[in-house]
Amino acid sequence: MEAAREAREQVQAAIDGELRLLDPEVRASDALVTALLDPEFVEFGASGRRWGRETVLEATGSGGITAEDPVVVTEMAGTLLAPGVVHLTYHSADHGRRVQRSSVWRRHPEAGWRLYFHQGTPTEE
């Protein structure tokens, strides 16, 4: 049962990180976003654009998400792929646009949990 508890804790840590990245206050801070993104971070966005750590930092400070208009997250679930590696899936809704999302988080010994990979695919569901 110890392994199951550890798996739940690791999945929850990744979920917490993902939700922090969607928080408008976190997104407004380069330091907070940097702390949550892996140095090797890559994203294939819902727009089809490829993002890296630096391009995400350029975009997050632009005010795309505001406290008055937060992203709505549903159906978030996670799976421990290996010790220190978690895969999350969920749906997001923002300005009437719904996106299926997939993220891979990995734990660094010194830095904690960081987002390594993310992909968003638009959906009508």
C-alpha positions as CSV (number, residue, x, y, z in Angstrom):
1,M,0.0,0.0,0.0
2,E,3.0,2.3,0.5
3,A,3.6,2.3,-3.3
4,A,0.0,3.2,-4.0
5,R,0.2,6.2,-1.6
6,E,3.4,7.4,-3.1
7,A,1.9,7.1,-6.6
8,R,-1.2,9.2,-5.5
9,E,1.1,11.8,-3.9
10,Q,3.2,12.1,-7.1
11,V,0.1,12.5,-9.3
12,Q,-1.3,15.1,-6.9
13,A,2.0,17.0,-7.0
14,A,1.7,17.2,-10.8
15,I,-1.9,18.2,-10.7
16,D,-1.1,21.0,-8.2
17,G,1.7,22.2,-10.5
18,E,-0.6,22.2,-13.6
19,L,-3.3,24.1,-11.7
20,R,-0.7,26.6,-10.5
21,L,0.4,27.2,-14.1
22,L,-3.2,28.1,-15.0
23,D,-3.4,30.6,-12.1
24,P,-3.4,34.1,-13.5
25,E,-1.2,35.4,-10.7
26,V,1.4,32.7,-11.4
27,R,1.2,33.3,-15.1
28,A,1.9,37.0,-14.5
29,S,5.2,36.2,-12.8
30,D,8.2,35.1,-14.9
31,A,9.9,33.7,-11.8
32,L,6.9,31.6,-10.8
33,V,6.4,30.2,-14.4
34,T,10.1,29.5,-14.7
35,A,10.1,27.6,-11.5
36,L,7.4,25.3,-12.9
37,L,8.8,24.7,-16.4
38,D,11.5,22.2,-17.1
39,P,14.5,23.7,-18.9
40,E,13.8,21.3,-21.7
41,F,10.0,22.1,-21.8
42,V,8.2,21.8,-25.2
43,E,4.5,22.4,-26.0
44,F,2.5,21.8,-29.0
45,G,-0.3,24.3,-28.5
46,A,-3.9,24.1,-29.5
47,S,-3.1,26.7,-32.1
48,G,-0.6,24.3,-33.7
49,R,2.3,26.4,-32.6
50,R,5.4,24.9,-31.0
51,W,6.4,26.6,-27.7
52,G,9.5,26.4,-25.7
53,R,10.3,27.7,-22.2
54,E,11.3,31.2,-23.5
55,T,8.4,31.7,-25.8
56,V,5.9,30.7,-23.1
57,L,7.5,33.3,-20.8
58,E,7.1,35.9,-23.5
59,A,3.4,35.0,-23.9
60,T,2.4,34.6,-20.2
61,G,3.1,38.1,-19.2
62,S,0.8,39.5,-21.9
63,G,-2.3,39.2,-19.8
64,G,-3.9,36.4,-21.9
65,I,-5.6,35.0,-18.8
66,T,-7.1,37.3,-16.2
67,A,-8.6,36.7,-12.8
68,E,-12.0,37.8,-14.2
69,D,-11.8,35.2,-17.0
70,P,-10.0,32.1,-15.7
71,V,-9.5,28.9,-17.6
72,V,-12.0,26.2,-16.5
73,V,-10.5,22.8,-16.0
74,T,-12.5,19.5,-16.0
75,E,-11.8,15.8,-16.0
76,M,-8.2,16.1,-14.8
77,A,-6.6,12.7,-14.2
78,G,-3.1,11.5,-13.8
79,T,-1.0,8.3,-14.1
80,L,2.4,7.7,-12.6
81,L,4.5,6.5,-15.6
82,A,7.7,5.9,-13.6
83,P,9.0,7.2,-10.2
84,G,9.1,11.0,-10.7
85,V,7.3,11.0,-14.0
86,V,3.5,11.8,-14.2
87,H,1.2,12.0,-17.2
88,L,-1.9,14.2,-16.8
89,T,-4.9,14.6,-19.1
90,Y,-7.8,17.1,-18.8
91,H,-10.1,19.4,-20.7
92,S,-9.9,23.2,-20.5
93,A,-12.4,25.8,-21.6
94,D,-11.4,29.4,-22.3
95,H,-13.5,32.0,-24.1
96,G,-15.8,29.2,-25.4
97,R,-12.9,27.2,-26.8
98,R,-12.6,23.7,-25.5
99,V,-9.2,21.9,-25.6
100,Q,-8.1,18.3,-24.7
101,R,-4.8,18.6,-22.9
102,S,-2.0,16.2,-22.1
103,S,1.0,17.1,-19.8
104,V,4.1,15.2,-18.7
105,W,5.6,16.3,-15.4
106,R,8.9,15.2,-14.0
107,R,10.5,15.6,-10.6
108,H,13.9,17.1,-10.3
109,P,15.9,16.4,-7.1
110,E,16.7,20.1,-6.4
111,A,13.9,21.9,-8.2
112,G,10.8,19.7,-7.5
113,W,8.1,19.0,-10.0
114,R,8.4,20.7,-13.4
115,L,6.3,20.6,-16.6
116,Y,8.4,18.8,-19.3
117,F,5.9,18.4,-22.2
118,H,2.4,19.7,-23.0
119,Q,0.0,19.3,-25.9
120,G,-3.4,20.9,-26.5
121,T,-5.8,19.7,-29.1
122,P,-9.0,21.6,-29.8
123,T,-12.2,19.7,-29.5
124,E,-15.9,20.2,-29.8
125,E,-16.7,17.9,-26.9
